[in-house]
Amino acid sequence: MIRVVPVLLAAVITQVIGTLWYSPVMFADIWTRHAYPGTKPADVGKDSPGFLGCAYVMSTISSAATAAMLGFLLQALGDDLMYWTVVLCVLIAAVQVPHFAFEQRAMALCLVNVGHDVVVVATMSAVILYMS
């Protein structure tokens, strides 16, 4: 049986990480410069506020689903979860990096986005493993 509290806490913590990651405190300037050239971080989404709302909803659903998946994996893998988390993080990067290369998008944007995904998955696994 999956433990709900660690999964929910992991999902919430990753939302906080995402908020900080893409904020001016961390990578908002770099990310905005490459994802939306010519746009200031504060102006992203102003033309279409529904876009940001949809992005936040999808991010929340994705975080909850990923945390739930990691919760199930914990049951199967036990203490090996962190080892397999590292493997999963490498796969996440391996899958995403070619897309940036083919789209000829900036490597800085790739590093910010992939870095976020890797930190989120590693944090989720650590929270779930620690609390289980």
C-alpha positions, 0 to 999 in steps of 0.5 A: 500500500502506497503511503499517501503523506510522503507522496503528497509532501513530495509533490508539494515540495517539488512545487515549491522547488519549481516556484523557486527554480523559475523565479528571479531568485534562481533561473528566471532571467536565463530561462526567460531570455532563451524561452521567450526572447525579448520578454522580461520575466515579469511579462511571461504569460501576461498576454494569456493568463490562462496559459499560466493557470493551465501550466500550474494545474498540469505541473501539480498533476504531473508532480502528484503522478510522479510522486505516486509512481515513485511511491509505488517504486519504493515498495518494489525497490526498497532502499535501492530507490535512490540508485534507480532514481539516479538512473531515472534522472540520467534517462530524463536528461538523455530523452530531453537533450536531443530535443533541444539540439534538434530544435536548435534551442539554447543549451542554457535553456536545456540545462535549466529545464532538465536540471529542474526535472532532475532535482525534482525527481531526486527530491521526491525520491529522497522525501518518499524514502526518508518518510517511509 
